[in-house]
Structure formats: structure tokens, C-alpha cells
Amino acid sequence: MRTHSLRLRLFLGAALWVSLALLVAGLLIGYLFTKSAEQSARTELSAGLSRLISLIDPAAVQPDMVSQSLFDPRYSIPLSGVYWQIENVTDQQMFRSRSLWDFVLESKIPSDGREDFRSIKGPDGQVLSSLSLSTNFVTTAGEKKYRIVIAQDRAILNQSITRFARELTIALVILGLALVSAAWLQVRVGLNPLRKLRKDLEAIRHGSSDSVAGNYPSEVLPLIGEVNELLASQQKSLEFARARAADLAHGLKTPLSVLASIAYGLRQKGETENADLIDQLTSEMDGRIDYQLRLARLRHRPVSHVLHASLTDVLSRTVAVLKRTPDGESLKWNVDIGDKLFIDIDQNDLIELVGVLLENAAKWARSSVEVSAKQKGDNAELSISEDGPGLSQAALQKVGTRGQRFDETHSGSGLGLAIAFEIIALNKGTMTFKSSPNGGVLVIATLPLAAVSQD
């Protein structure tokens, strides 16, 4: 996909938003799970704290009985990760679970009777989640104040959070890949009408259709309508231009015929010099009119006339015709055209191009003309060589200039090669003139091959 591709932009946009949404969702879910896990841990500690308070006998605290009554053997295992501590502030007595061994938990507890949930340092330097409470008991001996702390290793909670985060990440990555794949499929399916439109336009360019038709989504129909209107308008403009050119040429042909009749009358009266001058002018004007008509046909050709043509067939027929002309019947024609080559060009354009080049070669050749055609990559290469007098390098650079002639002893207006260059340019080809090994001129013309060969 190219950098300016609409498909790439839509896909990258969808992938970016999916990634951003999943990232935000992952962070939010992770945060909510952490808060829920912490709340769950606090609830568990609060239940344990309530159990501890209910087991305290202000007259005689029995720590072993407390540990046994909490129904958790970890309180009896040193450094197990769960701990409790009861401090009789009044009698300055301290009771701890066996899991604490000889470590004293931090007991900075508010005196307002509220539970205090915080992180404190554990016996092995680890972080503990603790819940503590300050409470008073009234006994016969008077009021006694207690500080009660129950704690759990934070690593237990962190392991649960880390495990959930890992599993959540895997799930979100899988979901993200699924959503990005769905977005890619959506973009591909959504752009299908544009691919179909491209194929329809190619069909118009190749002449198999003259308008865009088919079942398109409603969002694309306005574009289809505009394209068809543009094609119809272009077709009308081309037809009008061709008609105007034909009318103009026809209008000029009549005065030229009159001038030719005047020249004939002057010649009959013996005014040969004036007659020759008029004939020369009318001949030049007639040639230029013919040239402009041919250009009008080429430049204002309807798109539907663009067809594939067989270079092999056109070469064979043209050579056969030229062998019967005065210039070509005495020449030796060496033709090597091999397999059939189909060119992406109008049949009439190819006939005119080949005719101009072969006629020119026959006109200048002394004894032979060599013609070859072969495939070269995606193009067909046509080579025509003759053994005539040839041209200088300076003259070769000017070949094809409209009206340019290099030998006044030969007939012609010099417009034929200009037409050939026009055909080559209109059909995306190239044409070069070089000195031939046989002494004359070598013409090499390349034209794009047809996408699909026709039998």
C-alpha cells in the first residue's frame, strides 16, 4: 500500500483508535481490579479484625487461643505472611501471632475508633497491608485500652494483580488483533466500489464500454453520475470538434479546386510560371488541410475507438501492398516479425503509422528494406532499416519536424513523419531515428503491448 493510499489511511486510523481504546480500557480495568482486590483484602482483614476483637478477654488474653480460634494455621507459622498483634496499652502488654516471632508491627492508630487501612513494614522488610483499630474495654478493674493490628503480606495481593494484568494483556492483544483484522476487512470491503469503478474506467479507456454502469452504493452514485456526464460532455465536444474540422476542410477544398482550375486556364494561355506558382500553393494548402484533418481524427478520436491491434497482421498487409507500388516493387523486403504481437492502439492508428514508416523507407531505399518486430519487456519494438543515402546526425535530430524536407528531388510534404510522431505520442510510445548499418536510416518505434492478446 502506498503512503497516500486511502485504504492505508483508513486502516491505520482504525488500528490507531482500536489500540488507543484497548489501552485506555486496559488501564481502566486494571485500575478497577486493583481497587477491587484492595477492597477485597481490606474486607478480609476487617473480618479477621472483628474476629480478633470478639476473642479478646480483657481479664486474661490468651494469645494461643486467639491464634487457634482464627482458623488459619498460617498465624502459627513464622514469617508466613499473615500476622496479628494485640497491644494492651493500659497494662503495657503485647501479644502477637507466632508468625510475627519477635517483630513488633507499627501501631500508629487514630484514637477516634475508626479502622485504619495502610501499608506498613513487615518482619522481613516486606510491605504489609494492615488494618488496625483502637478500642476500649470496661472491666471491674476499670477501663482498658487496646490497639489491635492485623496484616497480610502485600506480595500476595500484588501477585493476584500481576497475574490478572498479564491475563488481561493477553486477552486485550487477542481482542485487538481481532478488531484490527475486522477493520482491515471492513476497509477492504468498503473500498470495493472504488476498485469496481477503476475497472469500469479501464473498460472505457480500452473501448469495451462507453459509460460507467453497474450496481453501486448510494454514496458512490453521485460520483458515477458526474463521471458519466463528463464522459458524455467530452464525447459531444469531440464530435463537435471533428465535425467543425471536417466542415472547415470541406469549405477550403472548394476554393482550392477553383484555384486549380484557374491554374489550368493560365497554363492553357501559356502563363506557365503563374500556373506553376498557383499549383504549388494549392498543393501545399491541400497537404496542410489533409494533415490537420488527420490530426483532428487522431486528437479528437472518441475514447470508445481505442482497441487492440495486431502489429503482425498490419505489417504483413502493408508490406504486401507496398511490394506492388512503383517504389516498392523493385526492392528486396526482408521481413522478420515472428509471433503475433498485439498493441494497445487503435487499428487505424497502427495502419497509418506503419504505412507512413514503410512508405518512407521504400521511397528512400536503393535496393532493400529490412523490417523486424519483437517483444521487449512490456512493449513491442518495430525496426525498419533501408539502404538509402542516409542523413547526417544533425538531420536525424530534425526528422519529424512538420514540413521538414531533406531532399527536394523526392515528392512529399514532410508531413507524414509528423503524423507518425503524433500517433506515437498519443499512444504512449517512442520513436528514434539512427544511421542504419546498411547506409540509410534505421527507425525504431516502441509501443505498449495490449494487456490481453486477441486471436
N, C-alpha and C positions, 0 to 999 in steps of 0.2 A: 504493500500500500504506500502510495506517495504521501509526501509531507502535507500537500494541500488537498488530500483526499477527504471528501465529505464523510465517507464510511469510517476513515480513521478518526476524524474529529468526533463523530457521534460515539464511536466505540470507546475512545479514550475518555470522553466526557462521562459516559455511563460507568466505565470502570472506576474513574476517579470518585464519582458520587457514591458508588457501591462501597468502595474502600473506606471513604470518609464516614459513611453511615455505619458500617460494621465496626470501625474503630471507635466511634462515639458510643455505639451500643455495647461494645466490649468493655469499655471503660465504665460505663454506667452500670452494667450488670455486675462487673467486678466490684464496684463500689457498694452496690446494694447487697451483694453476697457477703462482703466483708462486714458491713454493718449488721447484717442478719446473723452472721457467725458470732460476732462480738456480743450481740444481744442474747444469742442462744447461750454463749459461755457465761454471760452475766446471769442469765436466768438459772443456769445450773449451779453457779456459785451461790446465788441468792437462796436456792433451795437448800444447799448444804449449810449455808449460814443460819437459816431458820432452824434446821435440824440441830446444829450446834447449840443454839440458844435454848432450844427446848430440852437439851440434855444437861444443861448446867445446873448443878445443885449448889446454891450459894453457901450451904453449910459445909459441904465437903465435895470438892470437884475431884472426880476420878478420871484422869486422862485416858487410862487404858479402856475404861468402859465407854468413853466417848468415841475412841477410835473403832472399837468393836461395834458400836451402835450405828456408825455411819455406813455400814455395809460396803465398804470399799477397802480391800486389802492393801491397796497402794499406799494408804496412810501409814501402814506399818512397815513399809519398805523404805530404807534410807535413800534419799535423793530420787524418789520415784517420779517427781514432777507434780504431785498434788500434796498440799500442806494445809494445816490449820494451826492456829495459835490463839490461846486464851490468856489474857493478862488481867489479873485481879489488881486493879490499881489501888484499891483501898488497903489490901493486905500486902501489896507488893509481891505477889506471887505470879509465876509464869508457868503455863502449861503448854506443851507443844506436841504435835504428832511426831511419831518416831521417824517419819520420813524427813523431818527437818534436822534431826540429830541434835546438834548443839547450836544451830543457827537461829538467830532472832530476826523475825520479819519486821520490817518498818511498820510502825503503827501510828502514823500521823492522822488521827481520825477526828472529824468535826464533832463538836460536843452537842450539836443540836439534834442528835438522834437519827440523822439521815444516813443511809447506806452510801459508802464512798467507793466508787469503782475507779481503779487506777492501775498503772504499771509500776511494779517495784522490782528491786533486785533480789534474786533468789540465792540459795545457799551455794550454788556452783557458779555464781556470777551471771546466770541466765536471767532473762526478763520474765517476770511473772505477771499474770493478770490477777489482781486481787480485789476482793470485796470485803470491806471492813465496816464495823458498826460499834458505836459506844452506847452501852446500856447500863441501867441501874437496877439492882435488886434490893428489895426491902426485906430484911430478916429481923429476928428477935434481937440480934446483936446490933442492929442498925442498918443503914443503907450502905450497899456495896456497889462500887463502880467497876465495870468490866469493859475491856477492849477486846473485841473478837475479830480475828482476821482469817479468812480462808482464801487460798490462792491456787493457781494452776499455771504450769509452765506455758508461756506464750507460744513456744515452739509447736505445741500440739495444735493450737489454733492456726498458726502460720502454715503448718503442713496441710491442713484442710483447705486453707485459702489458696496455697500454691497449687495443690492438686486440682482444685476447681478451676483456677486460672489456666492451667495447662490444658485441661479438657475443654474449657471454653474456647481457648485459642484454636485448638484443632477443629472444633465444631464450626467456628466462625470462618476459618480458612476454607473448609469444605463448602460452607454456605456461600462464601464469596466467590469461589471458583464456579459454583453452580450458577450464581446470579450473573457473573461476568459472561459465562458461556451463553446464558439466556439472552443477555444484552447483545452479544455478538450475533446470535441467531436472529434477534429482533431487528437489528440494524440491517442485516443481510436481506431478510425477507422484506423489510420496509423499503429498501432501495431497489427491489426487483423491477418496479415500474420504470425506473430510470434506465436500467440495463435493457429492458424491452424497448424503450424509446430510442436508445442508441442503435439497437439492431434495426429498428424501423427506419431511422435516418440513414443508416448504411444501405438499406434496401433502396431508398430513394436515390442515394448517390450512385448506386450501381445500376439503376434503371429498372429494377424489378417492381417498383411501386412509385406512385406519384403523390402520395399523401400518407400521413400518419393515421392509422386506423387500428382498432382493437379495443379490448376491454381494459380500461384504465381506471384507477381510483378517482373519486370525485375531486380530490385535492390536486391531481395532475391534469385533469380535463381542461382547465383554463389555459395551461401551458400548451397542451395539444392543439387547442383551438387557435392560439396565437401562431404556432408553428405552421399549421395548415393554411391560415390566412396569409402568412408571409410567403409560403410557397406559391399559393395561388396568385398573389400580387406579383411575385418575381416572374412567374410564368407569363402573366399578361404583359409585363414590362418587356420581357424578352421577345415575345411575339410581336409586340408593337414596334420594337427597335428593328427587328428583322424586316417587318413589313415596310417600315419607313426607308430602310436601306435599299430594299428591292424597288420601291417606288421611285426613289431618287435615281437609282441606276437606270431604271427604265426611262425615266424622264430625260436622262442625259444621253441615252443611246440614240434617241430620235434626232437631236441636233447633230450628233456625230455622223449619223447616216446622211444627213443633209450636207455636212461639210465634205464627206467622202464623195457625194455626187457633184458638189462644186469643184472638188479637185479633179474629178474625172472630166468635167466640162472644160476646165482650164487646160488639161493635158491635150484634149482634142483640139483646142485652139492653138496649141504649140507653146503654151506658157508652162513648160515642164518644171522650171525652177520653183514657181509658186505652187504648182500642184504637189511637187515632192515635199515642200515645206508643210503644206496642209496635211498631206498623208502622214508625215512624221508626227505632227502634233496630235492628229486624231488617233494614231496608233498608240502614242504614249498615254493619251487620256483614256483610251479604251482599256489599256493594260492596267492603269491605276484604278479604274472603275471595277474591273474584274478582281483586282487584288483586294479592294475594300469589301466587295461582295463576299469574297471567300473569308476574309477576316470576320465579317459580320456573322457568317454562318458558324464560324468556329467560336467566337467570343459570346455570341448570343444563342448558343445551342441550348435547347431545353435539357434539363437535368435527366429526364427520362430517356434521352438518347444515348446515355453513357452505357455502352455494352462492352463485353469482352470480344476480342477479335483474334483470329489465328494468324500470327505472323508468317507461319509456314505456307499457308494457303495463299495469302496475299502476295508473298514473294514469288511463288510458283506461277501464279496467274500473270503477274506484271512482267516477269521475265519472258514468259511465253508470248505476250503481246509485243514487247519491245523487239523480240527476235524477228518480227515481221515488219518493223519500221525501217525506213531508209538508213537511219543512224545505227540501228542495232543488228540488221541482217548480216552485215559483213564482219561482225565481231565474234570473238570466241567467248562464250559465257561459262565461267567456272563457278558453279553454284554448290555450296555445301551448307545445307540448312538442317540436316539431321532430323531429330524428333520434333513433333509438333510443339510449338510454343504459343501460349495464349497470353495476349497482352491486355492489360486493363485500359482499354482505349476504344473509342467509337470506331466501327468498321470503316466508315467513310474517311475519318481522320487518318487511319492507318493506310488506306489505299492511296490517299493523296500524298502522304509523307513518303511512302515507298516509291510512288510514281515520280515525284519530284527528284528524289535522290538518284534513282536508276536512270531516268531520262537525262539528268545532268551528266552522269557517268558515261552514258552512251554517246552523248554529244561530244565529249572531250577525248574519249579513248581512241587510240590509234588502231589497236588490234584485239584487245581483250579487256574483259571486266570480271573481277572476282567478287563474289557475293558469299557471305557466311553469316550464320545466325546461331547463337548458342546461349545457354543459360549461364548467368554469372551471379550467384547469390540469389537475391530476390528480384533480379532484373533480367531482361533479355537484352543481349548485345548484338546489334546489327553492324556488320562491317562491309563497306563497299569500296573497292580499290580499282583504279583504272591506270592505264599506261600512257596517259596523255602528256602534254608538255609540262604539266605541273605548275605550281605557283611558288613565289618567294615566301619566306617566313612573314614578311610584312603583309603580303597579300592574304596569306592564310588567316591572319588576325582579323581581316576585314570581311571575310566571307560571311554572307548572310545579311550584310548591311543592305537595307532596302534601296533598290535601284543601282547597286554597285555592279559594274561590269568590268571584266579584266581583259576582254578581247572583243573588239568591235567587229571582227570578221565573222563572229558567230551570232546567229539571231538570238533574240531573247531580251527581256527587260530587266533581268536580275531580281525579279520579284518572287520567283519560285522558291529560292532558298530562304527568303524572308518568311514565306508561308510555312516552310518546313520548321524553321526555328520557332515560329508561333505555335505550331502543333506540338512540338517537343515541350515548350514551356507550359502550355495548357494541360499537358498530361504528365507533368512532374518527371520529365526525362532530361537527358543531357545529350549534347551533340558536339563533337570536336572534329576539326579538320587538321590533317597532318600530311606530310610528304610521304607518298607511297614508295615502298621498295621497288615497285615497277617503274617509277619515274613520274607518275602522275600524282593524284590526290587520293588520300585514304580518309574516308568518312566513317566515324564510329558513333553510332547512336544507341543510347540505352533507354529502355522504358520499363516501368514496373510490370512484373508478371501478374496475371489475374489470380485472385485468391482461389478460385475453383476453375479447373480446366473444363472446357466444354468439348465434347466429342463432335 
